[in-house]
Amino acid sequence: METESLEELNKLLAKVTYTSTVYHIHTGDLVNFLFEHHQAVFPIVIRQPTLPVLYDVGTDINDHVTVATKTFMRYKELKVLISSLRRYYKDMTLIVADDSFESEKITEDNVQQYIMPGGQGWFAGRNLAVSQVTTKYFLWVDDDFLFTDQTKIEALVEVMEAIPELDVVGGSVTGNQFYFSLLYEEGDELTGGCLHRKSNGKFNSIPNFPHCHMVNGVVNFFLARTDAVSRVRFDPKLKRVAHSEMFMDGLGTLMVASCGHVSIGHQPRSANADYAKFRHPAQSKMEYKKQLHFFKNHLKCILYG
């Protein structure tokens, strides 16, 4: 493309189109234009358009949200949880991933119980439960939580709908939010980087929601976009010692906030000898988790503060 007229050149450039000759779904290119002593370089972003994933939001909160939990040898607590849920949301679906060694059938209405091989673990159960969610959002709760008049799921949905970029919004458990921030310092290829986990670390507040702040991780009571969390997943190698690891894997991918104006209760602890055998993992499990971090996330150190 040649011309001695700048005016004609501009007309020609206005009609230039770019077509990649090599198929790729996520790449880029540089286009160079030269005119006399002038040079212009244009970066080209090449992306395969993705199909939208839409959800039928129906007419009420039950069409927006599914409650999900994982249980292990705590059917007494699970039944109390279900009873409290029904007090406030009688028609909402509850999905239960159950890896108890001796399973007990739950026959409550709107409860989907998925029996797993015994002792498969915390994160494996989370993956199973979330994989069965068909609503736009899911609300994660522990099996010994207790719905109260402060457990306003609608208030969490309101935040998520107002801020479409958010993927996870945590609440508080008996008034405690337990949020944290993560600082990742990249290292070199040989030694890896460092991850700093700071309890109660938070960033800016969210406009129009003064009780909410941006964070990197939240407590076990949170509302999440089903498709966003499904992309990150919960590492099933972590069986007994796990929670913040999902947020670590989602750092830079998941947009997370913590809101103090929505709370859930916690049941009083009761004696359960069979469950207690597994409640406190051996030191070897803690060491394995560190080894997994160092290898999978290419870290040389994890600092907790």
Solvent accessible surface area in square Angstrom, and as a share of the most:
residue,aa,sasa,rsa
1,M,128,0.57
2,E,166,0.74
3,T,41,0.24
4,E,178,0.80
5,S,43,0.28
6,L,105,0.52
7,E,115,0.52
8,E,79,0.35
9,L,18,0.09
10,N,82,0.42
11,K,108,0.46
12,L,71,0.35
13,L,56,0.28
14,A,88,0.68
15,K,162,0.69
16,V,68,0.39
17,T,120,0.70
18,Y,87,0.33
19,T,117,0.68
20,S,44,0.28
21,T,137,0.80
22,V,110,0.63
23,Y,168,0.64
24,H,93,0.42
25,I,100,0.51
26,H,113,0.51
27,T,49,0.29
28,G,45,0.43
29,D,64,0.33
30,L,113,0.56
31,V,33,0.19
32,N,87,0.44
33,F,47,0.19
34,L,136,0.68
35,F,41,0.17
36,E,142,0.64
37,H,186,0.83
38,H,123,0.55
39,Q,115,0.51
40,A,42,0.33
41,V,73,0.42
42,F,103,0.43
43,P,100,0.63
44,I,45,0.23
45,V,106,0.61
46,I,29,0.15
47,R,125,0.46
48,Q,86,0.38
49,P,110,0.69
50,T,124,0.72
51,L,160,0.80
52,P,103,0.65
53,V,102,0.59
54,L,156,0.78
55,Y,62,0.24
56,D,127,0.66
57,V,61,0.35
58,G,37,0.36
59,T,134,0.78
60,D,68,0.35
61,I,28,0.14
62,N,41,0.21
63,D,54,0.28
64,H,36,0.16
65,V,0,0.00
66,T,5,0.03
67,V,0,0.00
68,A,0,0.00
69,T,0,0.00
70,K,8,0.03
71,T,1,0.00
72,F,13,0.06
73,M,41,0.18
74,R,34,0.13
75,Y,26,0.10
76,K,141,0.60
77,E,15,0.07
78,L,0,0.00
79,K,97,0.41
80,V,59,0.34
81,L,1,0.00
82,I,2,0.01
83,S,60,0.39
84,S,0,0.00
85,L,0,0.00
86,R,47,0.17
87,R,154,0.56
88,Y,87,0.33
89,Y,19,0.07
90,K,143,0.60
91,D,73,0.38
92,M,0,0.00
93,T,38,0.22
94,L,0,0.00
95,I,2,0.01
96,V,0,0.00
97,A,0,0.00
98,D,0,0.00
99,D,0,0.00
100,S,5,0.03
101,F,110,0.46
102,E,153,0.69
103,S,61,0.40
104,E,70,0.31
105,K,149,0.63
106,I,10,0.05
107,T,116,0.68
108,E,92,0.41
109,D,116,0.60
110,N,66,0.34
111,V,20,0.11
112,Q,77,0.34
113,Q,25,0.11
114,Y,68,0.26
115,I,95,0.48
116,M,20,0.09
117,P,95,0.59
118,G,31,0.30
119,G,17,0.16
120,Q,67,0.30
121,G,0,0.00
122,W,43,0.15
123,F,1,0.00
124,A,19,0.14
125,G,0,0.00
126,R,0,0.00
127,N,27,0.14
128,L,50,0.25
129,A,0,0.00
130,V,7,0.04
131,S,73,0.47
132,Q,68,0.30
133,V,13,0.08
134,T,117,0.68
135,T,20,0.12
136,K,49,0.21
137,Y,0,0.00
138,F,0,0.00
139,L,0,0.00
140,W,0,0.00
141,V,0,0.00
142,D,22,0.11
143,D,4,0.02
144,D,9,0.05
145,F,7,0.03
146,L,51,0.25
147,F,2,0.01
148,T,40,0.23
149,D,81,0.42
150,Q,104,0.46
151,T,2,0.01
152,K,103,0.44
153,I,0,0.00
154,E,82,0.37
155,A,20,0.16
156,L,0,0.00
157,V,13,0.08
158,E,104,0.47
159,V,0,0.00
160,M,0,0.00
161,E,82,0.37
162,A,55,0.42
163,I,41,0.21
164,P,93,0.59
165,E,115,0.51
166,L,0,0.00
167,D,18,0.10
168,V,0,0.00
169,V,0,0.00
170,G,0,0.00
171,G,0,0.00
172,S,2,0.02
173,V,10,0.06
174,T,81,0.47
175,G,57,0.55
176,N,75,0.38
177,Q,45,0.20
178,F,115,0.48
179,Y,34,0.13
180,F,3,0.01
181,S,13,0.09
182,L,13,0.07
183,L,104,0.52
184,Y,94,0.36
185,E,88,0.39
186,E,146,0.66
187,G,39,0.38
188,D,85,0.44
189,E,164,0.73
190,L,159,0.79
191,T,64,0.37
192,G,1,0.01
193,G,2,0.02
194,C,16,0.10
195,L,9,0.05
196,H,50,0.22
197,R,52,0.19
198,K,124,0.53
199,S,53,0.34
200,N,101,0.52
201,G,5,0.05
202,K,98,0.42
203,F,103,0.43
204,N,96,0.49
205,S,54,0.35
206,I,7,0.03
207,P,97,0.61
208,N,142,0.73
209,F,29,0.12
210,P,101,0.64
211,H,112,0.50
212,C,0,0.00
213,H,46,0.20
214,M,24,0.11
215,V,5,0.03
216,N,28,0.15
217,G,0,0.00
218,V,0,0.00
219,V,18,0.10
220,N,28,0.14
221,F,0,0.00
222,F,0,0.00
223,L,0,0.00
224,A,0,0.00
225,R,28,0.10
226,T,9,0.05
227,D,49,0.25
228,A,3,0.03
229,V,0,0.00
230,S,51,0.33
231,R,168,0.61
232,V,26,0.15
233,R,122,0.45
234,F,2,0.01
235,D,20,0.10
236,P,54,0.34
237,K,116,0.49
238,L,7,0.03
239,K,80,0.34
240,R,65,0.24
241,V,27,0.16
242,A,18,0.14
243,H,34,0.15
244,S,12,0.08
245,E,5,0.02
246,M,0,0.00
247,F,2,0.01
248,M,15,0.07
249,D,49,0.25
250,G,1,0.01
251,L,59,0.30
252,G,82,0.79
253,T,86,0.50
254,L,17,0.09
255,M,91,0.41
256,V,5,0.03
257,A,0,0.00
258,S,2,0.01
259,C,0,0.00
260,G,33,0.32
261,H,68,0.30
262,V,0,0.00
263,S,21,0.13
264,I,2,0.01
265,G,10,0.10
266,H,58,0.26
267,Q,12,0.05
268,P,120,0.75
269,R,181,0.66
270,S,53,0.34
271,A,113,0.87
272,N,45,0.23
273,A,80,0.62
274,D,76,0.40
275,Y,38,0.14
276,A,56,0.44
277,K,149,0.63
278,F,71,0.30
279,R,103,0.38
280,H,145,0.65
281,P,46,0.29
282,A,62,0.48
283,Q,119,0.53
284,S,75,0.49
285,K,95,0.40
286,M,66,0.29
287,E,71,0.32
288,Y,95,0.36
289,K,25,0.10
290,K,86,0.36
291,Q,112,0.50
292,L,15,0.08
293,H,8,0.04
294,F,80,0.33
295,F,174,0.73
296,K,82,0.35
297,N,45,0.23
298,H,87,0.39
299,L,11,0.05
300,K,115,0.49
301,C,32,0.19
302,I,27,0.14
303,L,90,0.45
304,Y,120,0.46
305,G,69,0.66
